Amino acid sequence: MQLKSPSIQECPVGRAVETVGEWWSILILRDAFQGATRFDEFSQSLGIAPNILSRRLAHLTESGMFVRRRYNERPPRYEYVLTDKARDFFPVVATLLAWGNKHLAPMGEAILLANRHDCRPFNPVVVDAADMQPITLTNAVVVAGPRASRVMRKRLTSLKAMNPAVAPAGD
């Protein structure tokens, strides 16, 4: 097994990317959020090679994003059911959708995320739960958590843009 750097071992972003960072995984989760549960549904929607889909589904299952549940005895067939861990990833996909619409849709949005009850388009933003203020590069800083190692603490203090003592570059 390959040894991982502290930025993967200790960093939540590094661990998250290790879990779902491969782009097929994110697209599989996107389709699962839209109701896909079966191998053939993912395959048809994504146009992904079966061997790659099998590996990605196995990885997402091993990572705790899906639970595999048998829905047919003969032949044995399984569906992939989202876990709470996977459902907690939905805001990441919603934010990717909004970012893609803002920066990668020069002819206009093809897909919008909307309120289920009245179809009013959402405009996702990441906010602090305590004061409901948007979290931006200007007002955010990364600090060591209680379980940070000495190496991680040193790394974090060396990050210029994330150092609390350095003024932000602006929005």
C-alpha positions as CSV (number, residue, x, y, z in Angstrom):
1,M,0.0,0.0,0.0
2,Q,1.3,3.4,-1.0
3,L,2.0,5.7,2.0
4,K,0.0,8.9,1.9
5,S,1.2,12.4,2.6
6,P,0.0,14.3,5.7
7,S,-2.1,16.5,3.4
8,I,-4.1,13.4,2.5
9,Q,-4.0,11.6,5.8
10,E,-5.0,14.5,8.0
11,C,-6.7,16.9,5.6
12,P,-10.5,16.5,5.2
13,V,-10.2,17.7,1.6
14,G,-7.5,15.2,0.8
15,R,-9.6,12.4,2.3
16,A,-12.7,13.5,0.5
17,V,-10.9,13.6,-2.8
18,E,-9.5,10.2,-2.1
19,T,-13.1,9.0,-1.6
20,V,-15.0,10.7,-4.4
21,G,-12.4,12.8,-6.3
22,E,-12.3,10.5,-9.4
23,W,-14.7,12.2,-11.8
24,W,-16.7,9.1,-12.6
25,S,-17.5,8.7,-8.9
26,I,-18.9,12.2,-8.8
27,L,-21.0,11.5,-11.9
28,I,-22.2,8.2,-10.4
29,L,-23.3,10.0,-7.2
30,R,-25.0,12.7,-9.3
31,D,-27.0,10.1,-11.1
32,A,-27.8,8.3,-7.7
33,F,-29.1,11.7,-6.4
34,Q,-31.4,11.7,-9.4
35,G,-32.7,8.3,-8.7
36,A,-30.4,5.8,-10.4
37,T,-29.8,2.7,-8.3
38,R,-29.0,-0.1,-10.7
39,F,-25.9,-1.0,-12.7
40,D,-27.7,-0.8,-16.0
41,E,-29.2,2.7,-15.1
42,F,-25.7,4.1,-14.3
43,S,-24.3,2.4,-17.4
44,Q,-26.9,3.8,-19.8
45,S,-26.9,7.3,-18.3
46,L,-23.1,7.7,-18.2
47,G,-22.0,5.6,-21.2
48,I,-19.2,4.3,-19.0
49,A,-17.3,1.1,-19.7
50,P,-18.7,-1.8,-17.5
51,N,-15.3,-2.6,-15.9
52,I,-14.8,1.1,-14.9
53,L,-18.4,1.3,-13.6
54,S,-17.9,-1.9,-11.6
55,R,-14.7,-0.6,-10.0
56,R,-16.2,2.8,-9.2
57,L,-19.3,1.2,-7.6
58,A,-17.2,-1.1,-5.6
59,H,-15.0,1.7,-4.4
60,L,-18.0,3.9,-3.5
61,T,-19.5,0.9,-1.6
62,E,-16.3,0.2,0.2
63,S,-16.0,3.9,1.1
64,G,-19.5,3.8,2.7
65,M,-21.2,5.9,0.0
66,F,-23.5,3.1,-1.1
67,V,-25.0,0.0,0.4
68,R,-25.4,-2.9,-2.0
69,R,-28.8,-4.5,-1.7
70,R,-30.0,-7.6,-3.6
71,Y,-33.2,-7.0,-5.6
72,N,-33.3,-10.2,-7.7
73,E,-32.4,-13.8,-6.7
74,R,-32.0,-15.5,-10.1
75,P,-29.9,-14.2,-11.5
76,P,-28.5,-12.3,-8.5
77,R,-28.9,-8.6,-9.1
78,Y,-28.0,-5.7,-6.8
79,E,-28.9,-2.1,-6.5
80,Y,-26.8,0.6,-5.0
81,V,-28.6,2.6,-2.2
82,L,-27.2,6.0,-1.0
83,T,-26.1,6.1,2.6
84,D,-26.3,9.1,4.9
85,K,-22.7,9.7,4.1
86,A,-23.5,10.0,0.4
87,R,-26.6,12.1,1.0
88,D,-24.3,14.5,3.0
89,F,-22.3,14.9,-0.3
90,F,-25.3,16.3,-2.1
91,P,-24.5,20.0,-1.3
92,V,-21.1,19.5,-3.0
93,V,-22.8,18.4,-6.2
94,A,-25.3,21.2,-5.9
95,T,-22.4,23.7,-5.6
96,L,-20.6,22.1,-8.5
97,L,-23.8,22.5,-10.6
98,A,-24.1,26.2,-9.7
99,W,-20.4,26.8,-10.3
100,G,-20.6,25.0,-13.7
101,N,-23.7,27.1,-14.7
102,K,-21.9,30.3,-13.7
103,H,-18.5,29.7,-15.3
104,L,-19.0,27.0,-17.9
105,A,-22.3,27.7,-19.6
106,P,-21.6,30.6,-22.0
107,M,-24.9,29.9,-23.9
108,G,-27.0,29.6,-20.7
109,E,-27.9,26.9,-18.2
110,A,-29.1,23.6,-19.5
111,I,-29.9,22.3,-16.0
112,L,-31.0,24.2,-12.9
113,L,-31.4,23.0,-9.3
114,A,-34.9,24.0,-8.2
115,N,-37.2,23.9,-5.2
116,R,-39.2,20.6,-5.2
117,H,-42.4,22.4,-4.2
118,D,-42.6,25.4,-6.6
119,C,-39.7,24.8,-9.1
120,R,-38.1,28.1,-8.1
121,P,-34.4,27.9,-9.1
122,F,-32.0,27.7,-6.2
123,N,-28.8,29.7,-6.1
124,P,-26.6,27.6,-3.8
125,V,-24.1,29.3,-1.6
126,V,-22.1,27.9,1.3
127,V,-22.9,29.7,4.5
128,D,-21.9,29.5,8.1
129,A,-24.6,27.7,10.1
130,A,-24.1,30.0,13.1
131,D,-24.8,33.4,11.4
132,M,-26.0,32.3,7.9
133,Q,-23.2,34.5,6.3
134,P,-21.6,33.3,3.0
135,I,-18.2,31.6,3.5
136,T,-15.8,33.2,1.0
137,L,-12.1,33.2,0.4
138,T,-11.9,36.6,1.9
139,N,-13.5,35.7,5.3
140,A,-12.2,32.1,5.7
141,V,-9.0,30.8,7.1
142,V,-7.8,27.3,7.8
143,V,-6.6,26.6,11.3
144,A,-5.3,23.5,13.0
145,G,-7.9,21.3,14.6
146,P,-7.5,19.6,18.0
147,R,-6.1,16.4,16.4
148,A,-3.6,18.1,14.0
149,S,-0.1,16.7,14.1
150,R,3.0,18.8,14.5
151,V,3.7,18.4,10.7
152,M,0.2,19.5,9.8
153,R,0.3,22.5,12.2
154,K,3.6,23.5,10.5
155,R,2.1,23.1,7.0
156,L,-0.9,25.2,7.9
157,T,1.1,28.1,9.3
158,S,3.1,28.1,6.1
159,L,0.1,28.6,3.9
160,K,0.2,32.3,3.0
161,A,-3.4,32.8,1.9
162,M,-4.8,30.8,4.8
163,N,-2.7,32.4,7.5
164,P,-4.9,34.5,9.9
165,A,-2.1,37.1,10.1
166,V,-2.1,37.7,6.3
167,A,-4.6,40.1,4.9
168,P,-6.8,38.5,2.2
169,A,-6.2,39.4,-1.5
170,G,-9.9,40.4,-1.9
171,D,-12.9,38.8,-3.7
